[in-house]
């Protein structure tokens, strides 16, 4: 069968060469018959055709001669393996397939027929039921019974019991003290400044008519030395007196447990003495005495309380001037008479912060700073003279003892 296949391949090669020669003949004939203008084109086609045909024929022949596998896929499993003649294909391009050896036969040794092994367990349906074991009885020990707690004994209030009442000190109280302060008097219209230092004594008496109502009398008197300066010149070491008397009525509520609040109002009187008689200013002007008397209404509040082992008593007050009179005693100067100027307007402010050791009856010592301020407008005119608008401020401290 393989020889027949090779012969068939050679016949196909011969047919290919014959066809190629016939095609060359046709091309050469067409070139010879071509017009002169197309001669070179046909020559070129002829050369290309001859070259391609030659290559195709050569390659086909070589494949038939040296490639034993080309075109032989469908006949690669012949019935018998026999060597090919040396005249067809060199024998070195073929490998002879070895003859397959027959598989050795295997005989199993003679054994006894298979018997399934006995199970090593007993089926569940053949097991005897397990005996039921009852759980041991167990009782939780109960906590020992405790006797009930006795009911709290209630305090029996006697029929004649009276709750304690907050006692309000209503005893009379006297106060004595000393004070020192700086005083400055000004009249801006004439650039007048009169300033100096004062020292004085104070006294008061307080009486409670009822637990919430009380009355008081206050007196103070101070003497000082001031220096005078104005457009008229300067005068030093002028002796002055400043006195005051006050009648007060107050209300002290009892609903304050931590302290005592005292509201008060009343009537006050100030008397001021300015002794310039017999003194002459630096510009030669002659001095004269003055007397000032004023009535006013004080309205204030004081709160007494204990803290840090001390008793504090801050106070705030507003004063309203009712009437005042300024007596300028010019009659000591030849050719002049005394002048009386009436004052009907003005106000004052004052405050202090007293602190000290006081007992429950309000007795003990106190110390603290204070400030007093007055602003009085121009007075009424008398004989062509007026008392100009003036202000006075006093700032200092006082020490008191209550008993």
Secondary structure, DSSP 8 states (H G I E B T S, - for coil): -HHHHHHHHHHHHHHHHHHHHHHHHHHHHHHHTS-GGGHHHHHHHHHHHHHHHHHHHHHHHHHHHH-TTTT-GGGSS-SS-----TTTS-GGG--------------------------SS--GGGS-------------------------------TT----------S-EEEEEEEEEEEEEEEGGGTEEEEEEEEEEEEEEEEESSSSEEEEEEEEEEEEEEEEEETTEEEEEEEEEEEEEEEEEEE--S--SSEEEEEEEEEEEEEEEEE-TT-B-TTS-B--EEEEEEEEEEEEEEEEEEETTEEEEEEEEEEEEEEEEEEEEGGGSTT---EEEEE---EEEEEEEEEEEE-TTS-EEEEEEEEEEEEE-----BTTB----EEEEEEEEEEEEE-
